[in-house]
Amino acid sequence: MIEVIGGADRVFVRQFIKANQLQPGRRLTEIKVSFATPGELPIQTRVFYQGQGTVRSGPVLVQRIEPEGGPAARLRDWPLAFLWVGGTALIGALFVQLIKLGRGRPV
């Protein structure tokens, strides 16, 4: 069994491996396990074996996979948003000045 945990024993995935999934002999068999984390927890991988004989686990590689469409582009459009807010404030200020100028004129 392969298990990936994080934090205080929070199990992200538990995958049972059968003997027919392993290559016979001394060759390593690559087993891919997919899981998702909230991102702030350290993770740990565990391998358990309850059969007869000897099983050895090799190196573990944990690789981040970006979701479809790539990473979330946080603040990618901040210049446009800044221009929008600044322009709105400027136009508002100009309208206030026009209203003030209009009130000073006799009708």
C-alpha positions as CSV (number, residue, x, y, z in Angstrom):
1,M,0.0,0.0,0.0
2,I,1.2,3.5,-0.8
3,E,0.0,6.3,1.3
4,V,0.5,10.1,1.0
5,I,-0.2,12.1,4.2
6,G,0.1,15.7,5.3
7,G,0.2,17.6,8.5
8,A,-1.3,15.6,11.4
9,D,-1.9,12.3,9.6
10,R,-4.3,13.8,7.1
11,V,-4.5,11.1,4.3
12,F,-4.5,12.6,0.8
13,V,-4.4,9.2,-1.0
14,R,-4.1,5.5,-0.1
15,Q,-3.5,3.2,-3.0
16,F,-3.3,-0.6,-2.8
17,I,-0.9,-2.3,-5.1
18,K,-1.3,-5.9,-6.2
19,A,1.5,-8.2,-7.0
20,N,0.6,-8.4,-10.7
21,Q,1.2,-4.6,-10.9
22,L,4.9,-5.1,-10.0
23,Q,7.6,-6.3,-12.4
24,P,9.1,-9.6,-11.3
25,G,12.8,-9.8,-10.4
26,R,14.9,-7.0,-9.0
27,R,13.6,-4.3,-11.3
28,L,11.9,-1.2,-9.9
29,T,8.3,-0.6,-11.0
30,E,7.2,3.0,-11.3
31,I,3.9,3.5,-9.5
32,K,2.1,6.9,-10.1
33,V,-0.2,8.2,-7.4
34,S,-2.2,11.3,-8.0
35,F,-3.4,13.5,-5.1
36,A,-4.3,17.1,-4.3
37,T,-3.3,19.1,-1.3
38,P,-4.4,22.6,-0.1
39,G,-0.7,23.6,-0.5
40,E,0.3,24.7,3.0
41,L,0.9,21.2,4.5
42,P,4.2,19.3,4.4
43,I,3.6,15.9,2.8
44,Q,5.0,12.4,3.6
45,T,4.9,9.2,1.5
46,R,4.6,5.8,3.2
47,V,4.9,2.3,1.8
48,F,3.4,-0.7,3.7
49,Y,3.9,-4.3,2.8
50,Q,1.9,-7.2,4.5
51,G,2.8,-10.1,2.3
52,Q,5.5,-12.8,2.3
53,G,8.9,-12.2,0.9
54,T,10.8,-9.0,0.5
55,V,9.7,-5.8,-1.1
56,R,11.9,-2.7,-1.4
57,S,10.8,0.7,-2.3
58,G,13.0,3.0,-4.3
59,P,13.3,6.8,-4.4
60,V,10.1,8.8,-4.2
61,L,9.6,11.8,-6.5
62,V,6.8,14.2,-5.8
63,Q,6.1,16.5,-8.7
64,R,3.7,19.4,-8.8
65,I,1.3,19.3,-11.7
66,E,-0.4,22.5,-12.7
67,P,-4.1,22.3,-13.4
68,E,-5.5,22.5,-16.9
69,G,-4.9,26.0,-18.3
70,G,-1.8,26.6,-16.4
71,P,-1.3,28.4,-13.1
72,A,-3.7,30.9,-11.8
73,A,-2.5,34.3,-13.0
74,R,-2.9,36.4,-9.9
75,L,-2.8,40.1,-10.5
76,R,-1.9,39.5,-14.1
77,D,-4.1,42.4,-15.1
78,W,-3.2,44.8,-12.3
79,P,-2.0,47.6,-14.5
80,L,-5.3,47.6,-16.3
81,A,-7.3,47.5,-13.1
82,F,-5.1,50.3,-11.7
83,L,-5.8,52.4,-14.8
84,W,-9.5,51.7,-14.6
85,V,-9.8,52.7,-10.9
86,G,-7.5,55.8,-11.4
87,G,-9.4,56.9,-14.5
88,T,-12.7,56.5,-12.7
89,A,-11.5,58.6,-9.8
90,L,-10.1,61.3,-12.1
91,I,-13.4,61.5,-14.1
92,G,-15.3,61.7,-10.8
93,A,-13.1,64.5,-9.6
94,L,-13.6,66.4,-12.9
95,F,-17.4,66.0,-12.6
96,V,-17.3,67.4,-9.1
97,Q,-15.3,70.4,-10.3
98,L,-17.7,71.0,-13.1
99,I,-20.7,70.9,-10.7
100,K,-18.9,73.4,-8.4
101,L,-18.2,75.7,-11.4
102,G,-21.9,75.4,-12.5
103,R,-23.2,76.4,-9.1
104,G,-21.3,79.7,-9.1
105,R,-22.9,81.0,-12.3
106,P,-26.1,82.9,-12.2
107,V,-29.1,81.3,-13.9
